[in-house]
């Protein structure tokens, strides 16, 4: 990934919640069935995502068609259904989207995206009591590490509580009992003297994500 794209991705993740409202609980869906609600397009888009190993990617894709709900892309890179991405068209502000489907097409991948316009939790969460370590990189203070309480868990992410604030859209590593997942902070608020925040896992949802694993 180029230095330009890397820096852009870091800035995007550091932007506050007011600029880019968060989304929780993305879910894989069947390919969209639509009839004439999209217009053809031939513009380029910057697509950015974090894989399950925590590696950041920023690549160019071609927009085939678009509507107010989503768009179709042609890309040399495969994206898993259910994965969250950021997409930037020209001078427009980056938008959050979900990969609905991804199909091979003559050496490329046809990708359907659904734009996310507001917070939408689509997974049930199981309340639990556990602890974990969260690690992230602060632009001004470098590597940060904090112990947190686990409040709830679902296929798409975790609810956590800690004594330290972690900036919204920070990329984090969550470590619990020798097990690790990567994700991003989607929202946060203060609750008394503690800070409560939500984590959305990187990569597609995992139905096998169980409360026993995190408890």
C-alpha positions, 0 to 999 in steps of 0.5 A: 500500500502506498504511503499516500493511501496509508496516510489517508486510511490513518486519517479516516480512522482517526476522524470523529464520530460526528463526521462519520456516524458509526455502524454496528453489526454488519451482516452478509446478505444475498445478492440484491434483487433490483429492477432498474433502480441503479444508474450506470457509472464509469468512475473510480472509487477508493475502497479501504478495509482492514483484514482479519490480521489487522492489515490495512488495505486501500485499493482502486476499483471501478464503479459499474452502477450506483443508487442511493442505497448502494453500488456495484464495483469491479475490482481485482481484489476479493472482499468477503460478504459481510465485510465493512469498508470505507468507499470514497468517490472523487471529492466526496466524503468517505462513506461506510458500506457493507459488502453484500456479495462478491462474485468472480467475473473474467479474472476480476470480482464483481462486488455489491455494496450497501451504504450504511447511513446510520447505526444499525445493530443487526445481531443479538448480543449476549451479556457476559462478564469477562476481561480483555486487553485492548491495544491500539496506536495513538497518533500522539502517544504511540502504542496504547494498552488497556484492560477492559471489562467485556459487557456483551458479545455477538457475531459482529463485535463486542461491548466493552467498558474501560477507564480510558477513552479510545478514539472512535474509528481507532483500529484495535487488537482485542486479546482475551485468554490467549485469543486475538481478534482485530476490529475498530471502535464504532461508538463510545460514551461515558458512564460515570467514571468509565468509558463504554464503547463498541467494537466491530470485528474486522472481516465477515461475521462469525456465527461461531462467536460464542459467549463462552469464548469471551467469558 
